[in-house]
Amino acid sequence: MKIAIYHNLPHGGAKRATFEWVKRLCKNHYVDLFVIDDIAEEFLSMKEIVRKFDIFSKKTISSSGQFTRFISLAKIWFYSIKIAKSINKGEYDIALVFQCHVTNAPPVLKYLKIPSLFICHEPLARMFEPHYKNQSKNIFFSILRTVAIKIFIALEKMNSSYATRICTSSLYSIETLYKYFGKYPKLLYPGVDPEYFKPGKEKRQNAILSVGHLSSSKGHEFIIKSIGCIKGKKPKLIIVHKLEHHRYNYRKILQNIAIENNVEVEFYSSLSDKELSKLYHQCKITLCGYHLEPLGLIALESLASGTPVISVAEAGLRETVIHKKTGLLIERDEEIFGYAIAGLLKNTQLRKRMAFQGRQEILKHWNWGQSHQKLEVILNKTTQVFSLGESKI
């Protein structure tokens, strides 16, 4: 097939999954990549693996803050029309469209005249979940923020309706997207590279790991307070996050919470995959305190690396962690979560058994080969649906 790829993704798990899928599609198909600005290819660039790479803007389009999004929206829409025209003229069999960091469901979907498969991991409506705190104390700006988000949600729903088919990465996300988009997406689990994320020979420290950008949605506060509930000697917590200067105040908040709870915390920012892999090997446990995480590649990477996971029993993490086999699924209660951490740290044999079983689960059920094969099937069925003139699903 001749496939047009469009994305406007930032650094993160969604871009990592996109890279892995596109890398494999390039082996059997003609694949061309379309992006708006160069920032989309700063992390895990696909420029060198696709047949043709088209960039449409020399200036970076920001999505920082709801009001900046409005300024960016006109630019995104303008370039989306240009990209759609270029794709429509390119005699492509299908367009594989990923999320946009400004509009989430890209406007390019509205203007495509060929079959389109939209891969969406989560809806923009997530911004109304309680853990996405509104930092403004000004009522006027709070109202404007709410109105702005509602407008973008309406645009997202409209744009997504033009996709021939929608895919998502977890059963939890299928339910969430149906709630907001009004249609059931197809399930496409991602994978992990077991040759890259694999058990190491580093000596395990009395340390545990939490990975995620500095946001209340990632549950770092909950994890610090849970460790604070442990009696006696507490393990050191290592937090790995993306370097974001506007999040510096939140880092100070976490440091103060750590001091209050007598927890030693080290922060590492913007690590390479190799550096992150080394931390998986050095830490005894990976903790996932995320609020309603759609899936969570971090848990999968940790299991592939031979490090068991203790996670909150919520959302997509219930699909990646098998309770008492590859890790523990615990309710969001600081004392109970802390008790689970302390218990697993003391039980070396259980950790080793979970590490082995976790690695085996990744090899059997969470590899990119299986995920790519499923994507190939969905792409073919999407073109068939479009050619038969059936209703979009």
HUJO-V556999 format. One record per pair of residues at least 24 apart in sequence whose C-alpha atoms are under 6 Angstrom apart, sorted by the first residue. I is the first residue (numbers start at 0). J is the second residue. D is the distance in Angstrom with one decimal. If there is no record, write none. Layout:
# HUJO-V556999
i	j	d
I	J	D
I	J	D
This chain:
# HUJO-V556999
i	j	d
0	28	5.2
1	29	4.7
1	91	5.0
1	92	5.3
2	30	4.9
2	91	5.7
2	93	5.3
2	94	5.8
3	30	6.0
3	31	5.1
3	94	4.7
4	32	4.7
4	33	6.0
4	94	5.9
4	95	4.9
4	96	5.9
5	33	4.9
5	34	6.0
5	96	4.9
6	97	4.7
6	98	5.9
7	39	5.5
7	99	4.4
7	100	6.0
8	39	5.7
8	99	5.5
8	100	5.5
10	42	5.7
62	101	5.3
79	107	4.7
83	107	5.6
83	110	5.7
83	111	5.4
104	155	5.0
104	158	5.8
104	159	5.6
106	158	5.6
108	161	5.7
108	162	5.9
109	158	5.8
109	161	5.4
114	163	5.9
114	382	5.7
114	385	5.7
115	162	5.4
115	163	5.1
116	164	5.0
116	165	5.7
117	165	4.7
118	165	5.8
118	166	4.7
118	167	5.7
119	167	5.2
120	167	5.1
120	168	5.8
123	152	6.0
130	215	5.9
130	216	5.3
156	180	5.7
163	391	4.8
164	392	5.1
169	294	6.0
171	314	5.7
171	315	5.5
172	293	5.8
189	370	5.7
190	365	4.6
190	366	4.5
190	367	4.6
191	366	5.4
193	303	5.9
196	303	5.6
196	304	5.0
197	303	5.4
197	304	4.0
198	304	4.4
198	305	4.9
199	280	5.5
201	280	5.9
201	281	5.8
202	281	5.9
203	281	4.4
203	282	5.5
203	283	6.0
204	281	5.7
204	282	5.7
205	234	5.3
206	234	5.1
206	235	4.5
206	236	5.8
206	282	5.0
207	236	5.1
207	282	5.0
207	283	5.8
207	284	5.0
207	285	5.8
208	236	5.9
208	237	4.9
208	285	4.6
208	286	5.9
209	238	4.9
209	286	5.3
210	238	5.7
210	239	4.7
211	240	5.1
212	240	4.5
212	241	5.4
216	289	6.0
216	290	5.3
217	289	4.2
218	288	4.6
218	289	4.9
225	333	4.3
225	334	6.0
225	336	5.9
225	337	4.5
226	337	5.3
227	260	4.8
228	334	5.7
228	337	5.6
229	337	5.6
235	263	5.1
236	264	4.8
237	264	5.8
237	265	4.9
237	266	6.0
238	266	4.9
239	266	6.0
239	267	4.8
239	268	5.7
240	268	4.9
241	268	5.2
241	269	4.6
242	268	5.1
242	269	5.5
284	308	5.8
286	310	5.8
302	357	4.9
302	358	5.5
303	358	4.8
303	361	5.9
305	354	4.4
305	358	5.8
306	354	5.3
307	353	5.8
307	354	5.3
324	353	5.6
325	353	4.6
325	356	5.7
325	357	4.5
